[in-house]
């Protein structure tokens, strides 16, 4: 347990012991706490900690985590959607330049609406069109999915409300789509020879394919083991 966490636990435990019902902690530092209105900044009640700045226009509390080589924060955002802490940044970074100037970078950004929330990773703020949004900068890509060796599940799929996969990438990186639109015209992938591999498989066809893939992988493993044994035998013969 780090010294910072131990100190925080000691402060919280002492505050609770002093007042079982609730305790007000004095704000401090350059971030968080509450400030200029009539409300207390930090209120500790058994079970939760409240950071309240709802009476301060254009401001909101933050929790800052500062280490030797980095500074991170979490808290409501007041720069978008009319302010007032409607949005939330669970992961953000405070960057200090060589001239001492500081810059805030929102890494994960959450925008709520009537249907839930939209989450942006590198997108500030995310639009209301999609639940999860991401994008890279410079040489960065937007999204990467890694299929580890020995993993035979689909690395990507679009699933309907009944749990059935409607579009997916199989473990051998084949793209399966039920239909293709070219210039606004719907085409059946199965009717186009060049797109035959993209035609959707039935459950039975998919199971058979997975069995063949697993069998081929087993044969490859056995062949690799035989090759290793032959190499060892050659090395032993060479030493004689």
Secondary structure, DSSP 8 states (H G I E B T S, - for coil): --HHHHHHHHHHHHHHHH-SSEEEE---SSSSS--SSSS-SEEEETTEEEE--TTSTT---EEEEE-SS-EEEEEEE-SSTTSTT-EEEEEEEEEE-TTS-EEEEEEEEEEEETTEEEEEES-SS--SS-SEEE---TT--S------TT--S-SEEEE-TTS-EEEEE-TT--EEES-EEETTEEE-GGGSGGGGGGS---HHHHHHHHHHHHHHHHHHHHHHHHHHHHHHHHHHHHH-
